[in-house]
Amino acid sequence: MTAVTIQCCAPIAREPLPENEAAELAALLKAVADPVRLRLLSMIGSHAGGEACVCDLTDAFDLTAPTISHHLKVLRTAGLIGSERRGTWVYYWIIPSAVNRLGELFAPLTAPAAV
């Protein structure tokens, strides 16, 4: 009898996540699991110059300033964005290493797995 190798889609991870890494990634996923926060993250990441003033973000939503501030704080606490106050405005930028961790979690390996 001859064994048949079937090519399947590549796995999304090289090995199972250790408990501590799963907890860290879960916190990042929880932070972006809200449509407003996901939009804020994408707006900051795609803003010209790599950073966005809070004044550039608030008009895109039908939400109060304190609500937007809360969502930005969640993203900041999760380590996905950084911020700096400049005068009366706060500027935000993406922290690439944190965002890349999320991307790497779902990036398939290059070669399909043999089954």
C-alpha positions in Angstrom: 0.0 0.0 0.0 1.3 3.5 -0.9 0.9 6.4 1.5 -0.7 9.5 0.0 0.3 12.9 1.1 -2.4 15.5 0.9 -1.5 19.2 1.1 -3.7 21.2 3.4 -3.7 24.8 4.5 -0.8 25.9 6.6 -1.3 26.0 10.4 -1.5 29.5 11.9 1.0 28.7 14.7 4.3 26.8 14.9 3.4 25.5 18.3 0.7 25.9 21.0 0.8 29.1 22.9 2.2 28.9 26.5 -0.3 30.0 29.1 1.4 33.4 29.8 1.6 34.3 26.2 -2.0 33.4 25.6 -3.0 35.6 28.5 -1.0 38.5 27.0 -2.5 38.1 23.6 -6.0 37.7 25.0 -5.6 41.2 26.5 -4.6 42.6 23.2 -7.5 40.9 21.4 -9.9 42.1 24.1 -8.7 45.6 23.5 -9.4 45.5 19.8 -12.6 43.5 20.1 -14.7 46.7 20.2 -15.6 48.3 16.9 -14.8 51.8 18.1 -11.4 50.8 19.4 -10.7 48.9 16.2 -11.6 51.9 14.2 -9.5 54.2 16.4 -6.5 51.9 16.0 -6.8 51.9 12.2 -7.3 55.6 12.1 -4.2 56.2 14.2 -2.2 53.7 12.2 -3.1 55.1 8.8 -2.8 58.8 9.8 -0.3 60.8 7.9 3.0 61.2 9.8 2.3 58.1 11.9 0.5 59.9 14.7 -2.9 61.4 15.2 -4.1 64.2 17.4 -7.2 63.4 19.5 -8.8 66.3 17.7 -8.4 64.3 14.4 -10.2 61.3 15.9 -13.2 62.6 17.8 -15.2 64.0 14.8 -15.3 60.5 13.1 -17.6 59.2 15.9 -21.0 60.1 17.3 -19.7 59.7 20.8 -18.7 62.1 23.6 -15.1 63.1 24.2 -15.0 61.2 27.5 -16.1 58.0 25.7 -13.4 58.4 23.0 -10.9 59.0 25.8 -12.0 55.8 27.5 -11.5 53.8 24.4 -8.1 55.4 23.8 -7.1 54.6 27.4 -8.0 50.9 26.8 -5.8 50.8 23.8 -3.0 52.6 25.6 -3.3 50.3 28.7 -3.1 47.2 26.4 0.1 48.6 25.0 -1.2 49.0 21.4 -0.7 52.8 21.3 1.5 55.4 22.9 0.6 59.0 23.6 2.0 62.4 24.4 0.4 65.6 25.6 1.4 68.6 23.5 -0.2 71.7 24.9 -3.9 71.1 25.1 -4.0 68.1 22.7 -2.9 64.5 23.1 -1.2 62.8 20.2 -1.3 59.0 19.6 0.8 56.6 17.6 0.8 52.8 17.1 3.3 50.7 18.9 4.4 48.4 16.1 5.7 45.5 18.2 2.3 45.1 19.9 0.3 45.4 16.8 2.7 43.0 15.0 2.1 40.4 17.7 -1.6 40.3 16.8 -0.7 40.0 13.1 1.8 37.2 13.7 -0.8 35.2 15.6 -2.9 34.9 12.4 -0.2 34.9 9.8 0.0 31.4 8.3 3.2 29.6 7.9 4.5 29.8 4.3 4.4 26.1 3.5 1.2 24.0 3.7 1.1 21.2 6.3 1.3 17.7 4.9 -1.4 15.4 6.1 
